[in-house]
Structures are given as C-alpha cells and as structure tokens.
Amino acid sequence: MRYEEPVFRPPCEAGSLIIQTTIGCPHNKCAFCGMYKGKRYRVRSIPEIEKDIEMASRMWPDPPSVFLADGNSIAMRADDLVAVLDRVGETFPGVERISCYGGARFLRERKVSDLERLREHGLEIIYMGLESGDDEILRRVCKGVTAEDYIRAAGKVKEAGIELSTYVLAGLGGRERTREHATGSALTLSEMNPDFIRIRTLVLLPGVPLFEQYREGEFEECSGGEIAEETRLLLENLDVQDAMFLSDHVSNYLPLYGKLPEDKAVMIAAIDRVLAQPDPSMLKPRVIRSL
C-alpha cells in the first residue's frame, strides 16, 4: 500500500482496510488538532485510488470493513466518491461496512440526494467531530462551523439513511467553560440525535495552537475529576433516542458504555462512584495519553 503517513482512523475501525481517498484535511485549522498539520490537502485521482484498491486486494482479499481516509473524504465530489465505493464493492464483495470522516462544514451544503446515492453505493457510516456544541468554544478553537451547522449536517446524514457517529472532546472548553461545553454539547447532540456519541479527552500536544495558549497561561487544562464531572453533566442533559454512548478511547479516564436513554442512570452512577472515592487513581494525570 502506498500510504502517505501519518494515517489515522477511528479506534472502532482497527480491523478495517484503510484506503486513502484524500490526503490531509481540507480545513486543517483546528487549534487542538495536529493530525494533518504536516500534510497539504489534496484529493487523490480515481486511477490512483483504484490502483491502491487493486494492490490491497492481493494482500487482503476479504476485509470485513473499509475505512476511507484521510480527514473529510466526504468533501470529495459525489460522483468520484460513488466511483470509489463501487470499486470497493466490486473488489471486496464480502465487505460489511464502508465508512469515512465527514465534517459539518462539508456536509451542511450537501444535497440529501447525493448522500442517498453514497448510501446506495455502500457508505454506511460517517464519523463527525462535533468536539463541542458551544459556539464560543467552536469559535475559539477555529472549527469554522457553529452548533447550528452541526444540526443541519446531521439532519441531512440521518435523512439519507447513513449512520452518524459523533465525537465530543472532553475538556475542550478548559476550566473556564467546562459547564458551557457540557450543556452546549448536550443541547446540540439532542438536536442532532446521532447513532453514536463517542467521548475523547483533550490531549495538549506541542506544536498545536491550543498547547501554546496553555503554555502562556491562556488556557487552563481540566483535571481528571473535572473531566468526569463534565461528562456527568453532559450525560445528565442529553435527550437522545436509540444512541450508543461510548467512552472508548485511550485518551479517556473513565470507560463508559451504554445505550441512551435507558442506560443514562447506570452510567451517571458509575461516574458518581468514582468521584466519591477520596483519591480515585484512575482520574490522576497520566504520563502517556495519545489521540
């Protein structure tokens, strides 16, 4: 495979074949993210992608699932993405799931009919980084979208029949806006009603703007206990139906898994049990945490 490193994928796509349809991220301005800072965004040509699919088939003829990387493959022209989906389906007839990242900035203007075409040709799930549902935080971290944009984008994805998995970045508001981050995200997610809500915890890495703000004292990082309290407040205010809530990433302090709304009380109780401990070791700062 001719990967242009580094390559990222959601943890739940660990068993998937990764095909790079785009290189980098077309936005690439988020103050907290360093994933694609060393890459210049471009869409790969269809022949280039098809060559990779053919090469992959010789190495792995029957992958259970395929993830289309890099960031925001959904930004490709619909016709080109359909061509890729068709080639994946033809080459791997047993594939059970095809997925990609998709940002609200690029989904909000999509025609539902185009998204329906993508579903009909095999795209089953889109992973969307909400990060926060608070407009002030979104402005501060340069997401380039508003909470309303996320709601609009999610509505189109759901109307098209594609599953939607969203990410919330715990701690993104810092100590100053932890409450606004939790309640704003809960309100926005309740309007979006995604199929999956996945929690990630902010990790400040050298080289990204938010790390520099932290070093200059302009941003206060939340402690493990504050992250737990923030997550509790988020859960408490969520009003979604048939959504899986998952804290399933190495960056997180607490593992939480449940279906909403029925498992809300159980997950809140799990957080309360940890917070009630005099010195919960699992909420102490970790030497190694990674996005």
C-alpha positions in Angstrom: 0.0 0.0 0.0 1.2 3.5 -0.8 0.1 5.3 2.3 1.2 8.9 2.9 1.9 8.9 6.6 0.7 9.5 9.2 -2.7 7.7 8.7 -5.5 8.0 11.2 -8.7 6.1 11.7 -11.3 5.8 14.4 -10.5 3.1 17.1 -13.5 1.1 16.1 -12.1 0.8 12.6 -9.0 -1.0 13.9 -9.9 -4.1 11.9 -10.6 -2.3 8.7 -8.7 -1.9 5.5 -7.7 1.7 5.1 -7.9 3.3 1.6 -6.6 6.9 1.3 -9.0 8.8 -1.0 -7.8 12.2 0.2 -4.6 13.3 1.8 -4.8 15.5 4.9 -7.7 17.7 5.9 -9.3 20.5 3.8 -9.9 22.6 6.9 -6.8 21.8 9.0 -7.1 24.9 11.2 -8.4 23.4 14.4 -6.4 24.8 17.4 -6.4 21.5 19.2 -5.5 19.1 16.4 -2.1 18.2 15.0 -3.2 15.1 13.0 -2.7 16.6 9.5 -0.6 19.7 10.1 2.3 18.2 8.1 0.2 17.5 5.1 -1.1 19.6 2.3 -4.7 18.7 1.4 -5.5 17.1 -1.9 -8.0 14.7 -3.4 -6.3 11.6 -5.0 -7.2 10.8 -8.6 -9.6 7.9 -9.2 -6.9 5.8 -11.1 -4.6 6.3 -8.1 -7.2 5.2 -5.7 -8.2 2.2 -7.9 -4.6 1.1 -8.1 -4.4 1.1 -4.3 -7.6 -0.9 -4.0 -6.2 -3.5 -6.5 -2.9 -3.7 -4.6 -4.8 -4.1 -1.3 -6.9 -7.0 -2.8 -3.7 -9.0 -3.4 -2.7 -8.6 0.3 -6.1 -8.8 1.9 -8.8 -10.2 -0.4 -11.6 -10.3 2.1 -11.5 -7.4 4.6 -14.6 -7.2 6.8 -14.8 -3.4 6.5 -13.1 -0.5 4.7 -12.4 3.0 6.0 -11.8 5.8 3.5 -9.1 8.1 4.8 -7.8 10.8 5.4 -9.8 13.6 7.1 -13.1 14.5 5.4 -13.2 12.1 2.5 -16.8 13.3 2.3 -15.5 16.5 0.8 -14.9 14.7 -2.5 -17.2 15.2 -5.5 -20.2 12.9 -5.1 -19.5 11.2 -8.5 -15.9 10.4 -7.6 -16.9 9.0 -4.2 -19.5 6.9 -5.8 -16.9 5.5 -8.2 -14.6 4.6 -5.3 -17.5 3.0 -3.4 -18.4 0.9 -6.4 -14.8 -0.2 -6.9 -14.5 -1.2 -3.3 -17.8 -3.2 -3.5 -16.7 -4.9 -6.7 -13.3 -5.8 -5.4 -14.4 -6.9 -2.0 -17.9 -8.3 -2.4 -18.0 -9.6 1.2 -17.3 -6.2 2.8 -19.8 -5.4 5.6 -19.1 -1.7 6.2 -17.6 1.2 4.4 -17.1 4.4 6.4 -15.3 7.8 6.4 -14.8 11.0 8.3 -17.1 13.9 7.4 -17.1 17.4 8.8 -20.2 19.6 9.2 -18.6 22.3 7.1 -18.6 19.9 4.1 -21.9 18.1 4.9 -24.1 21.1 5.6 -24.2 22.1 1.9 -24.5 18.6 0.5 -27.7 17.6 -1.2 -29.6 14.9 0.6 -29.9 13.2 -2.8 -26.1 13.0 -3.1 -25.8 11.5 0.3 -28.6 9.0 -0.5 -26.5 8.0 -3.6 -23.5 7.4 -1.4 -25.6 5.2 0.9 -27.0 3.2 -2.0 -23.4 2.6 -3.3 -22.2 1.3 0.1 -21.4 4.2 2.5 -22.8 3.0 5.8 -21.4 5.4 8.5 -19.9 8.9 8.8 -17.7 9.9 11.7 -18.2 13.6 12.6 -16.1 15.6 15.0 -18.6 17.7 16.9 -15.9 18.5 19.5 -18.2 20.9 21.3 -21.8 22.2 20.9 -20.9 25.6 22.4 -20.5 28.2 19.8 -18.0 30.2 21.8 -15.7 27.2 22.2 -16.1 26.4 18.5 -15.0 29.9 17.6 -12.0 29.8 20.0 -10.7 26.6 18.5 -11.3 27.7 14.9 -13.6 24.9 13.9 -15.1 27.1 11.2 -18.7 26.0 12.0 -21.5 26.6 14.5 -23.7 24.3 16.5 -26.5 25.0 14.0 -24.2 23.8 11.2 -23.8 20.5 13.0 -27.5 20.2 13.5 -28.1 20.9 9.8 -25.4 18.5 8.7 -26.6 15.7 11.0 -30.2 16.1 9.7 -29.0 15.5 6.1 -27.0 12.5 7.0 -29.8 11.0 9.0 -32.4 11.8 6.3 -30.1 10.0 3.8 -30.2 6.8 5.9 -26.4 6.9 6.8 -25.4 6.2 10.4 -23.8 9.1 12.2 -21.1 8.7 14.8 -20.1 12.0 16.6 -17.1 12.8 18.8 -17.2 15.1 21.8 -13.8 16.4 23.0 -14.0 16.4 26.8 -12.1 19.3 28.3 -12.0 21.4 25.2 -13.5 24.4 27.0 -10.9 24.3 29.7 -11.8 25.1 33.3 -13.3 28.4 32.2 -16.1 26.9 30.0 -16.4 23.4 31.2 -20.1 23.8 32.1 -20.9 25.6 28.9 -19.1 22.9 27.0 -21.1 20.1 28.7 -24.5 21.7 28.5 -24.0 23.2 25.0 -22.8 19.8 23.6 -25.8 18.1 25.2 -28.2 20.5 23.7 -26.6 20.3 20.2 -26.4 16.5 20.4 -30.0 16.3 21.4 -30.9 18.1 18.3 -28.6 16.0 16.1 -29.7 12.7 17.6 -26.7 10.7 16.3 -26.5 6.9 16.3 -23.2 7.0 18.3 -21.8 9.6 20.8 -18.1 9.0 21.4 -16.1 10.8 24.1 -12.5 11.8 23.5 -10.4 13.6 26.1 -8.4 16.7 25.1 -4.7 16.0 24.9 -2.5 19.0 24.6 0.4 18.2 22.2 3.4 20.5 21.4 3.0 22.2 18.1 -0.7 23.0 18.1 -2.1 26.5 18.9 -4.0 25.4 22.0 -0.8 24.0 23.6 0.8 27.4 23.1 -2.2 29.0 24.8 -1.8 26.6 27.7 1.9 27.3 28.0 1.2 31.0 28.0 -1.4 30.6 30.8 -4.3 31.5 28.5 -5.9 28.1 28.7 -6.4 26.0 31.9 -6.5 22.2 31.3 -9.2 20.3 33.2 -8.2 17.7 35.8 -9.4 14.1 35.6 -12.0 14.8 38.2 -13.2 17.9 36.3 -13.4 15.8 33.1 -15.6 13.2 35.0 -17.9 16.0 36.3 -18.1 17.5 32.8 -19.0 14.1 31.3 -21.6 13.6 34.0 -23.2 17.0 33.2 -23.2 16.1 29.5 -25.0 12.8 30.2 -27.4 14.4 32.6 -28.6 16.9 29.9 -28.6 14.6 26.9 -32.1 13.9 25.4 -31.5 11.4 22.5 -33.2 8.3 21.4 -31.5 5.0 20.4 -28.0 6.4 20.7 -24.9 4.5 21.9 -22.8 6.4 24.4 -19.2 5.3 24.3 -16.1 6.4 26.1 -13.8 4.0 24.1 -10.5 5.8 23.5 -7.1 5.6 25.1 -7.2 9.3 25.9 -10.2 8.8 28.3 -10.1 8.5 32.0 -13.3 6.5 32.5 -14.6 3.7 30.3 -18.4 4.2 29.8 -20.6 2.2 27.5 -24.4 2.3 27.3 -27.5 3.0 25.3 -29.5 6.2 25.7 -31.8 6.9 27.2 -32.2 3.6 29.1 -28.6 3.3 30.4 -28.2 7.0 31.4 -28.8 6.4 35.1 -26.4 3.5 35.2 -23.6 5.5 33.6 -24.1 8.5 35.8 -24.0 6.2 38.8 -20.7 4.8 37.6 -19.2 8.3 37.4 -20.5 9.1 40.9 -18.9 6.0 42.4 -15.5 7.1 41.1 -16.0 10.7 42.2 -17.0 9.6 45.7 -13.6 7.9 46.2 -11.2 10.0 48.3 -8.4 9.8 45.8 -9.5 7.9 42.6 -6.3 6.7 41.0 -8.0 6.4 37.6 -8.6 10.2 37.4 -4.9 11.1 38.1 -2.9 12.7 35.3 -1.3 10.1 33.1 2.2 10.3 31.8 1.3 8.9 28.4 -2.0 9.7 26.7 -2.4 9.9 23.0 -5.0 10.9 20.4 
